[in-house]
Amino acid sequence: NMEVEILGNIGEKIKKKRLEKHMKQCELAERAEMSNTFLSDIENGRSEPSIKTLGKIAVALEIDIKKFF
């Protein structure tokens, strides 16, 4: 399913950027004002983040939201 593939890909990109910045998942979740569980679900392609949520994650990672697509 293409939708699952795209969501998984975004989650993988978030995780990759987080690890590049040497951030723990709980640290990014706190900065993005979300639960660690929700961030984990996004990174693993189990949850579909809204554009607003992706924006919060991008700000927390100090990157442009376009990097997720």
Predicted model as a PDB file, atoms N, CA, C, CB and O in Angstrom, pLDDT in the B-factor column:
MODEL        1                                                                  
ATOM      1  N   ASN A   1       0.850  -1.183   0.000  1.00 62.00           N  
ATOM      2  CA  ASN A   1       0.000   0.000   0.000  1.00 62.00           C  
ATOM      3  C   ASN A   1       0.889   1.237   0.000  1.00 62.00           C  
ATOM      4  CB  ASN A   1      -0.963   0.003   1.226  1.00 62.00           C  
ATOM      5  O   ASN A   1       1.757   1.394   0.858  1.00 62.00           O  
ATOM      6  N   MET A   2       0.662   2.101  -0.961  1.00 65.00           N  
ATOM      7  CA  MET A   2       1.527   3.272  -1.139  1.00 65.00           C  
ATOM      8  C   MET A   2       1.456   4.238   0.042  1.00 65.00           C  
ATOM      9  CB  MET A   2       1.151   4.004  -2.414  1.00 65.00           C  
ATOM     10  O   MET A   2       2.466   4.834   0.417  1.00 65.00           O  
ATOM     11  N   GLU A   3       0.265   4.396   0.632  1.00 63.00           N  
ATOM     12  CA  GLU A   3       0.107   5.305   1.780  1.00 63.00           C  
ATOM     13  C   GLU A   3       0.982   4.853   2.944  1.00 63.00           C  
ATOM     14  CB  GLU A   3      -1.374   5.374   2.223  1.00 63.00           C  
ATOM     15  O   GLU A   3       1.659   5.673   3.565  1.00 63.00           O  
ATOM     16  N   VAL A   4       0.973   3.571   3.242  1.00 60.00           N  
ATOM     17  CA  VAL A   4       1.794   3.023   4.331  1.00 60.00           C  
ATOM     18  C   VAL A   4       3.269   3.237   4.025  1.00 60.00           C  
ATOM     19  CB  VAL A   4       1.500   1.512   4.541  1.00 60.00           C  
ATOM     20  O   VAL A   4       4.059   3.566   4.910  1.00 60.00           O  
ATOM     21  N   GLU A   5       3.630   3.045   2.757  1.00 67.00           N  
ATOM     22  CA  GLU A   5       5.024   3.226   2.337  1.00 67.00           C  
ATOM     23  C   GLU A   5       5.480   4.671   2.550  1.00 67.00           C  
ATOM     24  CB  GLU A   5       5.194   2.832   0.858  1.00 67.00           C  
ATOM     25  O   GLU A   5       6.588   4.911   3.030  1.00 67.00           O  
ATOM     26  N   ILE A   6       4.621   5.632   2.192  1.00 63.00           N  
ATOM     27  CA  ILE A   6       4.963   7.050   2.364  1.00 63.00           C  
ATOM     28  C   ILE A   6       5.085   7.395   3.846  1.00 63.00           C  
ATOM     29  CB  ILE A   6       3.901   7.952   1.693  1.00 63.00           C  
ATOM     30  O   ILE A   6       6.033   8.070   4.249  1.00 63.00           O  
ATOM     31  N   LEU A   7       4.134   6.937   4.657  1.00 60.00           N  
ATOM     32  CA  LEU A   7       4.170   7.217   6.096  1.00 60.00           C  
ATOM     33  C   LEU A   7       5.400   6.609   6.739  1.00 60.00           C  
ATOM     34  CB  LEU A   7       2.910   6.686   6.780  1.00 60.00           C  
ATOM     35  O   LEU A   7       6.062   7.251   7.554  1.00 60.00           O  
ATOM     36  N   GLY A   8       5.710   5.370   6.373  1.00 64.00           N  
ATOM     37  CA  GLY A   8       6.902   4.715   6.906  1.00 64.00           C  
ATOM     38  C   GLY A   8       8.143   5.484   6.537  1.00 64.00           C  
ATOM     39  O   GLY A   8       9.055   5.645   7.349  1.00 64.00           O  
ATOM     40  N   ASN A   9       8.177   5.964   5.299  1.00 88.00           N  
ATOM     41  CA  ASN A   9       9.320   6.723   4.809  1.00 88.00           C  
ATOM     42  C   ASN A   9       9.498   8.020   5.597  1.00 88.00           C  
ATOM     43  CB  ASN A   9       9.153   7.029   3.320  1.00 88.00           C  
ATOM     44  O   ASN A   9      10.622   8.394   5.930  1.00 88.00           O  
ATOM     45  N   ILE A  10       8.403   8.700   5.894  1.00 92.00           N  
ATOM     46  CA  ILE A  10       8.490   9.931   6.690  1.00 92.00           C  
ATOM     47  C   ILE A  10       9.009   9.599   8.086  1.00 92.00           C  
ATOM     48  CB  ILE A  10       7.103  10.641   6.776  1.00 92.00           C  
ATOM     49  O   ILE A  10       9.874  10.295   8.616  1.00 92.00           O  
ATOM     50  N   GLY A  11       8.480   8.539   8.671  1.00 93.00           N  
ATOM     51  CA  GLY A  11       8.939   8.108   9.998  1.00 93.00           C  
ATOM     52  C   GLY A  11      10.417   7.783  10.013  1.00 93.00           C  
ATOM     53  O   GLY A  11      11.131   8.138  10.951  1.00 93.00           O  
ATOM     54  N   GLU A  12      10.877   7.102   8.964  1.00 92.00           N  
ATOM     55  CA  GLU A  12      12.303   6.765   8.856  1.00 92.00           C  
ATOM     56  C   GLU A  12      13.146   8.029   8.754  1.00 92.00           C  
ATOM     57  CB  GLU A  12      12.557   5.858   7.634  1.00 92.00           C  
ATOM     58  O   GLU A  12      14.217   8.118   9.354  1.00 92.00           O  
ATOM     59  N   LYS A  13      12.660   9.007   7.991  1.00 95.00           N  
ATOM     60  CA  LYS A  13      13.404  10.267   7.843  1.00 95.00           C  
ATOM     61  C   LYS A  13      13.473  11.025   9.161  1.00 95.00           C  
ATOM     62  CB  LYS A  13      12.756  11.151   6.769  1.00 95.00           C  
ATOM     63  O   LYS A  13      14.505  11.607   9.494  1.00 95.00           O  
ATOM     64  N   ILE A  14      12.363  11.016   9.918  1.00 96.00           N  
ATOM     65  CA  ILE A  14      12.362  11.672  11.226  1.00 96.00           C  
ATOM     66  C   ILE A  14      13.386  11.011  12.132  1.00 96.00           C  
ATOM     67  CB  ILE A  14      10.958  11.621  11.871  1.00 96.00           C  
ATOM     68  O   ILE A  14      14.178  11.690  12.786  1.00 96.00           O  
ATOM     69  N   LYS A  15      13.369   9.688  12.167  1.00 96.00           N  
ATOM     70  CA  LYS A  15      14.304   8.951  13.020  1.00 96.00           C  
ATOM     71  C   LYS A  15      15.749   9.218  12.613  1.00 96.00           C  
ATOM     72  CB  LYS A  15      14.011   7.448  12.959  1.00 96.00           C  
ATOM     73  O   LYS A  15      16.613   9.422  13.465  1.00 96.00           O  
ATOM     74  N   LYS A  16      16.005   9.215  11.299  1.00 96.00           N  
ATOM     75  CA  LYS A  16      17.360   9.460  10.793  1.00 96.00           C  
ATOM     76  C   LYS A  16      17.855  10.847  11.217  1.00 96.00           C  
ATOM     77  CB  LYS A  16      17.392   9.328   9.253  1.00 96.00           C  
ATOM     78  O   LYS A  16      18.980  10.998  11.692  1.00 96.00           O  
ATOM     79  N   LYS A  17      16.991  11.861  11.035  1.00 96.00           N  
ATOM     80  CA  LYS A  17      17.379  13.230  11.417  1.00 96.00           C  
ATOM     81  C   LYS A  17      17.598  13.327  12.925  1.00 96.00           C  
ATOM     82  CB  LYS A  17      16.300  14.247  10.970  1.00 96.00           C  
ATOM     83  O   LYS A  17      18.527  13.992  13.382  1.00 96.00           O  
ATOM     84  N   ARG A  18      16.741  12.664  13.692  1.00 97.00           N  
ATOM     85  CA  ARG A  18      16.870  12.680  15.161  1.00 97.00           C  
ATOM     86  C   ARG A  18      18.207  12.069  15.579  1.00 97.00           C  
ATOM     87  CB  ARG A  18      15.693  11.908  15.828  1.00 97.00           C  
ATOM     88  O   ARG A  18      18.903  12.612  16.437  1.00 97.00           O  
ATOM     89  N   LEU A  19      18.560  10.943  14.974  1.00 98.00           N  
ATOM     90  CA  LEU A  19      19.816  10.276  15.324  1.00 98.00           C  
ATOM     91  C   LEU A  19      21.027  11.088  14.870  1.00 98.00           C  
ATOM     92  CB  LEU A  19      19.865   8.879  14.703  1.00 98.00           C  
ATOM     93  O   LEU A  19      22.052  11.111  15.551  1.00 98.00           O  
ATOM     94  N   GLU A  20      20.909  11.751  13.724  1.00 97.00           N  
ATOM     95  CA  GLU A  20      22.003  12.616  13.240  1.00 97.00           C  
ATOM     96  C   GLU A  20      22.292  13.735  14.238  1.00 97.00           C  
ATOM     97  CB  GLU A  20      21.649  13.220  11.858  1.00 97.00           C  
ATOM     98  O   GLU A  20      23.429  14.191  14.363  1.00 97.00           O  
ATOM     99  N   LYS A  21      21.253  14.169  14.943  1.00 97.00           N  
ATOM    100  CA  LYS A  21      21.397  15.251  15.925  1.00 97.00           C  
ATOM    101  C   LYS A  21      21.647  14.709  17.337  1.00 97.00           C  
ATOM    102  CB  LYS A  21      20.143  16.134  15.923  1.00 97.00           C  
ATOM    103  O   LYS A  21      21.636  15.457  18.314  1.00 97.00           O  
ATOM    104  N   HIS A  22      21.871  13.398  17.421  1.00 98.00           N  
ATOM    105  CA  HIS A  22      22.177  12.733  18.700  1.00 98.00           C  
ATOM    106  C   HIS A  22      21.106  13.005  19.748  1.00 98.00           C  
ATOM    107  CB  HIS A  22      23.538  13.193  19.226  1.00 98.00           C  
ATOM    108  O   HIS A  22      21.407  13.251  20.916  1.00 98.00           O  
ATOM    109  N   MET A  23      19.846  12.955  19.310  1.00 98.00           N  
ATOM    110  CA  MET A  23      18.729  13.188  20.218  1.00 98.00           C  
ATOM    111  C   MET A  23      18.078  11.865  20.584  1.00 98.00           C  
ATOM    112  CB  MET A  23      17.696  14.142  19.586  1.00 98.00           C  
ATOM    113  O   MET A  23      17.930  10.977  19.745  1.00 98.00           O  
ATOM    114  N   LYS A  24      17.694  11.746  21.840  1.00 98.00           N  
ATOM    115  CA  LYS A  24      16.909  10.595  22.268  1.00 98.00           C  
ATOM    116  C   LYS A  24      15.471  10.840  21.834  1.00 98.00           C  
ATOM    117  CB  LYS A  24      17.010  10.366  23.824  1.00 98.00           C  
ATOM    118  O   LYS A  24      15.042  11.984  21.681  1.00 98.00           O  
ATOM    119  N   GLN A  25      14.738   9.761  21.640  1.00 98.00           N  
ATOM    120  CA  GLN A  25      13.350   9.872  21.224  1.00 98.00           C  
ATOM    121  C   GLN A  25      12.538  10.707  22.225  1.00 98.00           C  
ATOM    122  CB  GLN A  25      12.734   8.476  21.069  1.00 98.00           C  
ATOM    123  O   GLN A  25      11.714  11.533  21.834  1.00 98.00           O  
ATOM    124  N   CYS A  26      12.785  10.478  23.515  1.00 98.00           N  
ATOM    125  CA  CYS A  26      12.033  11.215  24.540  1.00 98.00           C  
ATOM    126  C   CYS A  26      12.345  12.709  24.481  1.00 98.00           C  
ATOM    127  CB  CYS A  26      12.353  10.666  25.942  1.00 98.00           C  
ATOM    128  O   CYS A  26      11.478  13.534  24.768  1.00 98.00           O  
ATOM    129  N   GLU A  27      13.575  13.060  24.113  1.00 98.00           N  
ATOM    130  CA  GLU A  27      13.960  14.473  24.010  1.00 98.00           C  
ATOM    131  C   GLU A  27      13.223  15.152  22.854  1.00 98.00           C  
ATOM    132  CB  GLU A  27      15.490  14.604  23.816  1.00 98.00           C  
ATOM    133  O   GLU A  27      12.710  16.261  23.004  1.00 98.00           O  
ATOM    134  N   LEU A  28      13.173  14.480  21.699  1.00 98.00           N  
ATOM    135  CA  LEU A  28      12.462  15.041  20.557  1.00 98.00           C  
ATOM    136  C   LEU A  28      10.972  15.142  20.860  1.00 98.00           C  
ATOM    137  CB  LEU A  28      12.696  14.187  19.299  1.00 98.00           C  
ATOM    138  O   LEU A  28      10.337  16.142  20.526  1.00 98.00           O  
ATOM    139  N   ALA A  29      10.414  14.119  21.488  1.00 98.00           N  
ATOM    140  CA  ALA A  29       8.987  14.128  21.823  1.00 98.00           C  
ATOM    141  C   ALA A  29       8.664  15.323  22.721  1.00 98.00           C  
ATOM    142  CB  ALA A  29       8.579  12.803  22.519  1.00 98.00           C  
ATOM    143  O   ALA A  29       7.664  16.012  22.517  1.00 98.00           O  
ATOM    144  N   GLU A  30       9.508  15.555  23.702  1.00 98.00           N  
ATOM    145  CA  GLU A  30       9.289  16.680  24.617  1.00 98.00           C  
ATOM    146  C   GLU A  30       9.373  18.013  23.877  1.00 98.00           C  
ATOM    147  CB  GLU A  30      10.316  16.647  25.762  1.00 98.00           C  
ATOM    148  O   GLU A  30       8.532  18.891  24.067  1.00 98.00           O  
ATOM    149  N   ARG A  31      10.388  18.156  23.036  1.00 98.00           N  
ATOM    150  CA  ARG A  31      10.550  19.410  22.271  1.00 98.00           C  
ATOM    151  C   ARG A  31       9.380  19.640  21.320  1.00 98.00           C  
ATOM    152  CB  ARG A  31      11.868  19.386  21.473  1.00 98.00           C  
ATOM    153  O   ARG A  31       8.977  20.779  21.087  1.00 98.00           O  
ATOM    154  N   ALA A  32       8.835  18.556  20.772  1.00 98.00           N  
ATOM    155  CA  ALA A  32       7.730  18.661  19.813  1.00 98.00           C  
ATOM    156  C   ALA A  32       6.361  18.631  20.493  1.00 98.00           C  
ATOM    157  CB  ALA A  32       7.818  17.534  18.797  1.00 98.00           C  
ATOM    158  O   ALA A  32       5.323  18.625  19.830  1.00 98.00           O  
ATOM    159  N   GLU A  33       6.379  18.611  21.831  1.00 97.00           N  
ATOM    160  CA  GLU A  33       5.154  18.640  22.637  1.00 97.00           C  
ATOM    161  C   GLU A  33       4.210  17.487  22.297  1.00 97.00           C  
ATOM    162  CB  GLU A  33       4.433  19.966  22.438  1.00 97.00           C  
ATOM    163  O   GLU A  33       3.029  17.693  22.016  1.00 97.00           O  
ATOM    164  N   MET A  34       4.758  16.264  22.328  1.00 98.00           N  
ATOM    165  CA  MET A  34       3.950  15.070  22.095  1.00 98.00           C  
ATOM    166  C   MET A  34       4.471  13.942  22.969  1.00 98.00           C  
ATOM    167  CB  MET A  34       3.969  14.661  20.597  1.00 98.00           C  
ATOM    168  O   MET A  34       5.558  14.032  23.539  1.00 98.00           O  
ATOM    169  N   SER A  35       3.693  12.892  23.064  1.00 97.00           N  
ATOM    170  CA  SER A  35       4.132  11.772  23.891  1.00 97.00           C  
ATOM    171  C   SER A  35       5.213  10.970  23.155  1.00 97.00           C  
ATOM    172  CB  SER A  35       2.931  10.860  24.259  1.00 97.00           C  
ATOM    173  O   SER A  35       5.270  10.943  21.926  1.00 97.00           O  
ATOM    174  N   ASN A  36       6.049  10.334  23.937  1.00 97.00           N  
ATOM    175  CA  ASN A  36       7.090   9.482  23.385  1.00 97.00           C  
ATOM    176  C   ASN A  36       6.461   8.341  22.577  1.00 97.00           C  
ATOM    177  CB  ASN A  36       7.987   8.923  24.512  1.00 97.00           C  
ATOM    178  O   ASN A  36       6.981   7.949  21.533  1.00 97.00           O  
ATOM    179  N   THR A  37       5.343   7.819  23.073  1.00 97.00           N  
ATOM    180  CA  THR A  37       4.646   6.720  22.388  1.00 97.00           C  
ATOM    181  C   THR A  37       4.180   7.152  21.003  1.00 97.00           C  
ATOM    182  CB  THR A  37       3.444   6.239  23.220  1.00 97.00           C  
ATOM    183  O   THR A  37       4.336   6.416  20.028  1.00 97.00           O  
ATOM    184  N   PHE A  38       3.602   8.361  20.922  1.00 98.00           N  
ATOM    185  CA  PHE A  38       3.124   8.871  19.633  1.00 98.00           C  
ATOM    186  C   PHE A  38       4.285   9.055  18.661  1.00 98.00           C  
ATOM    187  CB  PHE A  38       2.377  10.204  19.822  1.00 98.00           C  
ATOM    188  O   PHE A  38       4.173   8.692  17.490  1.00 98.00           O  
ATOM    189  N   LEU A  39       5.390   9.613  19.131  1.00 98.00           N  
ATOM    190  CA  LEU A  39       6.563   9.794  18.275  1.00 98.00           C  
ATOM    191  C   LEU A  39       7.083   8.440  17.807  1.00 98.00           C  
ATOM    192  CB  LEU A  39       7.673  10.569  19.022  1.00 98.00           C  
ATOM    193  O   LEU A  39       7.438   8.286  16.638  1.00 98.00           O  
ATOM    194  N   SER A  40       7.131   7.472  18.692  1.00 97.00           N  
ATOM    195  CA  SER A  40       7.565   6.122  18.331  1.00 97.00           C  
ATOM    196  C   SER A  40       6.665   5.545  17.242  1.00 97.00           C  
ATOM    197  CB  SER A  40       7.563   5.202  19.569  1.00 97.00           C  
ATOM    198  O   SER A  40       7.146   4.947  16.279  1.00 97.00           O  
ATOM    199  N   ASP A  41       5.362   5.730  17.402  1.00 96.00           N  
ATOM    200  CA  ASP A  41       4.412   5.228  16.398  1.00 96.00           C  
ATOM    201  C   ASP A  41       4.632   5.903  15.045  1.00 96.00           C  
ATOM    202  CB  ASP A  41       2.964   5.456  16.868  1.00 96.00           C  
ATOM    203  O   ASP A  41       4.529   5.252  14.006  1.00 96.00           O  
ATOM    204  N   ILE A  42       4.931   7.188  15.051  1.00 94.00           N  
ATOM    205  CA  ILE A  42       5.210   7.908  13.807  1.00 94.00           C  
ATOM    206  C   ILE A  42       6.492   7.372  13.172  1.00 94.00           C  
ATOM    207  CB  ILE A  42       5.331   9.433  14.069  1.00 94.00           C  
ATOM    208  O   ILE A  42       6.515   7.058  11.982  1.00 94.00           O  
ATOM    209  N   GLU A  43       7.564   7.268  13.972  1.00 94.00           N  
ATOM    210  CA  GLU A  43       8.854   6.798  13.448  1.00 94.00           C  
ATOM    211  C   GLU A  43       8.758   5.387  12.874  1.00 94.00           C  
ATOM    212  CB  GLU A  43       9.912   6.832  14.547  1.00 94.00           C  
ATOM    213  O   GLU A  43       9.473   5.041  11.933  1.00 94.00           O  
ATOM    214  N   ASN A  44       7.876   4.585  13.442  1.00 92.00           N  
ATOM    215  CA  ASN A  44       7.740   3.199  12.988  1.00 92.00           C  
ATOM    216  C   ASN A  44       6.599   2.997  11.996  1.00 92.00           C  
ATOM    217  CB  ASN A  44       7.532   2.297  14.172  1.00 92.00           C  
ATOM    218  O   ASN A  44       6.252   1.863  11.666  1.00 92.00           O  
ATOM    219  N   GLY A  45       6.010   4.111  11.516  1.00 88.00           N  
ATOM    220  CA  GLY A  45       4.980   4.026  10.490  1.00 88.00           C  
ATOM    221  C   GLY A  45       3.634   3.510  10.979  1.00 88.00           C  
ATOM    222  O   GLY A  45       2.790   3.122  10.171  1.00 88.00           O  
ATOM    223  N   ARG A  46       3.423   3.501  12.298  1.00 91.00           N  
ATOM    224  CA  ARG A  46       2.156   3.005  12.846  1.00 91.00           C  
ATOM    225  C   ARG A  46       1.113   4.101  13.002  1.00 91.00           C  
ATOM    226  CB  ARG A  46       2.397   2.350  14.184  1.00 91.00           C  
ATOM    227  O   ARG A  46      -0.079   3.808  13.105  1.00 91.00           O  
ATOM    228  N   SER A  47       1.546   5.373  13.020  1.00 91.00           N  
ATOM    229  CA  SER A  47       0.624   6.502  13.155  1.00 91.00           C  
ATOM    230  C   SER A  47       0.845   7.474  12.014  1.00 91.00           C  
ATOM    231  CB  SER A  47       0.807   7.214  14.516  1.00 91.00           C  
ATOM    232  O   SER A  47       1.961   7.649  11.524  1.00 91.00           O  
ATOM    233  N   GLU A  48      -0.244   8.100  11.604  1.00 87.00           N  
ATOM    234  CA  GLU A  48      -0.196   9.063  10.519  1.00 87.00           C  
ATOM    235  C   GLU A  48      -0.144  10.479  11.105  1.00 87.00           C  
ATOM    236  CB  GLU A  48      -1.422   8.895   9.576  1.00 87.00           C  
ATOM    237  O   GLU A  48      -1.139  10.955  11.651  1.00 87.00           O  
ATOM    238  N   PRO A  49       0.991  11.148  10.998  1.00 92.00           N  
ATOM    239  CA  PRO A  49       1.100  12.495  11.566  1.00 92.00           C  
ATOM    240  C   PRO A  49       0.398  13.527  10.686  1.00 92.00           C  
ATOM    241  CB  PRO A  49       2.572  12.878  11.748  1.00 92.00           C  
ATOM    242  O   PRO A  49       0.428  13.436   9.458  1.00 92.00           O  
ATOM    243  N   SER A  50      -0.224  14.496  11.324  1.00 94.00           N  
ATOM    244  CA  SER A  50      -0.821  15.607  10.575  1.00 94.00           C  
ATOM    245  C   SER A  50       0.307  16.542  10.135  1.00 94.00           C  
ATOM    246  CB  SER A  50      -1.893  16.378  11.442  1.00 94.00           C  
ATOM    247  O   SER A  50       1.442  16.431  10.598  1.00 94.00           O  
ATOM    248  N   ILE A  51      -0.026  17.450   9.244  1.00 94.00           N  
ATOM    249  CA  ILE A  51       0.955  18.448   8.816  1.00 94.00           C  
ATOM    250  C   ILE A  51       1.390  19.291  10.020  1.00 94.00           C  
ATOM    251  CB  ILE A  51       0.367  19.357   7.692  1.00 94.00           C  
ATOM    252  O   ILE A  51       2.563  19.645  10.144  1.00 94.00           O  
ATOM    253  N   LYS A  52       0.440  19.609  10.904  1.00 96.00           N  
ATOM    254  CA  LYS A  52       0.752  20.383  12.108  1.00 96.00           C  
ATOM    255  C   LYS A  52       1.772  19.628  12.973  1.00 96.00           C  
ATOM    256  CB  LYS A  52      -0.543  20.674  12.921  1.00 96.00           C  
ATOM    257  O   LYS A  52       2.725  20.221  13.479  1.00 96.00           O  
ATOM    258  N   THR A  53       1.566  18.333  13.135  1.00 97.00           N  
ATOM    259  CA  THR A  53       2.498  17.501  13.921  1.00 97.00           C  
ATOM    260  C   THR A  53       3.864  17.456  13.258  1.00 97.00           C  
ATOM    261  CB  THR A  53       1.947  16.067  14.089  1.00 97.00           C  
ATOM    262  O   THR A  53       4.888  17.583  13.929  1.00 97.00           O  
ATOM    263  N   LEU A  54       3.883  17.276  11.945  1.00 96.00           N  
ATOM    264  CA  LEU A  54       5.165  17.270  11.226  1.00 96.00           C  
ATOM    265  C   LEU A  54       5.874  18.611  11.385  1.00 96.00           C  
ATOM    266  CB  LEU A  54       4.949  16.958   9.728  1.00 96.00           C  
ATOM    267  O   LEU A  54       7.099  18.666  11.494  1.00 96.00           O  
ATOM    268  N   GLY A  55       5.095  19.688  11.398  1.00 97.00           N  
ATOM    269  CA  GLY A  55       5.674  21.019  11.602  1.00 97.00           C  
ATOM    270  C   GLY A  55       6.338  21.138  12.963  1.00 97.00           C  
ATOM    271  O   GLY A  55       7.432  21.690  13.081  1.00 97.00           O  
ATOM    272  N   LYS A  56       5.670  20.615  13.999  1.00 98.00           N  
ATOM    273  CA  LYS A  56       6.247  20.651  15.350  1.00 98.00           C  
ATOM    274  C   LYS A  56       7.541  19.838  15.410  1.00 98.00           C  
ATOM    275  CB  LYS A  56       5.233  20.111  16.385  1.00 98.00           C  
ATOM    276  O   LYS A  56       8.513  20.249  16.044  1.00 98.00           O  
ATOM    277  N   ILE A  57       7.543  18.689  14.748  1.00 98.00           N  
ATOM    278  CA  ILE A  57       8.743  17.840  14.735  1.00 98.00           C  
ATOM    279  C   ILE A  57       9.869  18.548  13.986  1.00 98.00           C  
ATOM    280  CB  ILE A  57       8.440  16.459  14.080  1.00 98.00           C  
ATOM    281  O   ILE A  57      11.018  18.536  14.427  1.00 98.00           O  
ATOM    282  N   ALA A  58       9.537  19.162  12.856  1.00 97.00           N  
ATOM    283  CA  ALA A  58      10.548  19.880  12.069  1.00 97.00           C  
ATOM    284  C   ALA A  58      11.167  21.018  12.883  1.00 97.00           C  
ATOM    285  CB  ALA A  58       9.925  20.436  10.771  1.00 97.00           C  
ATOM    286  O   ALA A  58      12.385  21.201  12.871  1.00 97.00           O  
ATOM    287  N   VAL A  59      10.332  21.778  13.586  1.00 98.00           N  
ATOM    288  CA  VAL A  59      10.836  22.878  14.424  1.00 98.00           C  
ATOM    289  C   VAL A  59      11.736  22.312  15.523  1.00 98.00           C  
ATOM    290  CB  VAL A  59       9.655  23.692  15.048  1.00 98.00           C  
ATOM    291  O   VAL A  59      12.808  22.853  15.796  1.00 98.00           O  
ATOM    292  N   ALA A  60      11.296  21.228  16.147  1.00 98.00           N  
ATOM    293  CA  ALA A  60      12.080  20.611  17.228  1.00 98.00           C  
ATOM    294  C   ALA A  60      13.428  20.088  16.728  1.00 98.00           C  
ATOM    295  CB  ALA A  60      11.287  19.466  17.866  1.00 98.00           C  
ATOM    296  O   ALA A  60      14.418  20.105  17.459  1.00 98.00           O  
ATOM    297  N   LEU A  61      13.456  19.624  15.475  1.00 97.00           N  
ATOM    298  CA  LEU A  61      14.709  19.131  14.881  1.00 97.00           C  
ATOM    299  C   LEU A  61      15.518  20.249  14.217  1.00 97.00           C  
ATOM    300  CB  LEU A  61      14.405  18.041  13.854  1.00 97.00           C  
ATOM    301  O   LEU A  61      16.649  20.035  13.780  1.00 97.00           O  
ATOM    302  N   GLU A  62      14.917  21.451  14.147  1.00 96.00           N  
ATOM    303  CA  GLU A  62      15.546  22.608  13.503  1.00 96.00           C  
ATOM    304  C   GLU A  62      15.854  22.328  12.034  1.00 96.00           C  
ATOM    305  CB  GLU A  62      16.831  22.994  14.241  1.00 96.00           C  
ATOM    306  O   GLU A  62      16.943  22.613  11.536  1.00 96.00           O  
ATOM    307  N   ILE A  63      14.846  21.755  11.356  1.00 96.00           N  
ATOM    308  CA  ILE A  63      14.980  21.503   9.908  1.00 96.00           C  
ATOM    309  C   ILE A  63      13.717  21.998   9.203  1.00 96.00           C  
ATOM    310  CB  ILE A  63      15.216  19.971   9.614  1.00 96.00           C  
ATOM    311  O   ILE A  63      12.701  22.277   9.840  1.00 96.00           O  
ATOM    312  N   ASP A  64      13.803  22.101   7.883  1.00 95.00           N  
ATOM    313  CA  ASP A  64      12.656  22.495   7.066  1.00 95.00           C  
ATOM    314  C   ASP A  64      11.735  21.290   6.920  1.00 95.00           C  
ATOM    315  CB  ASP A  64      13.110  23.029   5.664  1.00 95.00           C  
ATOM    316  O   ASP A  64      12.203  20.176   6.685  1.00 95.00           O  
ATOM    317  N   ILE A  65      10.442  21.503   7.057  1.00 93.00           N  
ATOM    318  CA  ILE A  65       9.471  20.418   6.954  1.00 93.00           C  
ATOM    319  C   ILE A  65       9.577  19.686   5.600  1.00 93.00           C  
ATOM    320  CB  ILE A  65       8.050  20.970   7.145  1.00 93.00           C  
ATOM    321  O   ILE A  65       9.229  18.509   5.501  1.00 93.00           O  
ATOM    322  N   LYS A  66      10.054  20.381   4.575  1.00 90.00           N  
ATOM    323  CA  LYS A  66      10.185  19.761   3.239  1.00 90.00           C  
ATOM    324  C   LYS A  66      11.144  18.571   3.249  1.00 90.00           C  
ATOM    325  CB  LYS A  66      10.672  20.799   2.221  1.00 90.00           C  
ATOM    326  O   LYS A  66      11.076  17.720   2.362  1.00 90.00           O  
ATOM    327  N   LYS A  67      12.027  18.502   4.233  1.00 88.00           N  
ATOM    328  CA  LYS A  67      12.996  17.400   4.309  1.00 88.00           C  
ATOM    329  C   LYS A  67      12.304  16.049   4.533  1.00 88.00           C  
ATOM    330  CB  LYS A  67      14.004  17.663   5.438  1.00 88.00           C  
ATOM    331  O   LYS A  67      12.898  14.996   4.298  1.00 88.00           O  
ATOM    332  N   PHE A  68      11.042  16.088   4.992  1.00 86.00           N  
ATOM    333  CA  PHE A  68      10.318  14.841   5.236  1.00 86.00           C  
ATOM    334  C   PHE A  68       9.716  14.251   3.980  1.00 86.00           C  
ATOM    335  CB  PHE A  68       9.236  15.066   6.242  1.00 86.00           C  
ATOM    336  O   PHE A  68       9.304  13.091   3.975  1.00 86.00           O  
ATOM    337  N   PHE A  69       9.658  15.053   2.885  1.00 81.00           N  
ATOM    338  CA  PHE A  69       8.988  14.585   1.678  1.00 81.00           C  
ATOM    339  C   PHE A  69       9.940  14.358   0.520  1.00 81.00           C  
ATOM    340  CB  PHE A  69       7.935  15.564   1.269  1.00 81.00           C  
ATOM    341  O   PHE A  69       9.511  13.962  -0.564  1.00 81.00           O  
TER     342      PHE A  69                                                      
ENDMDL                                                                          
END                                                                             
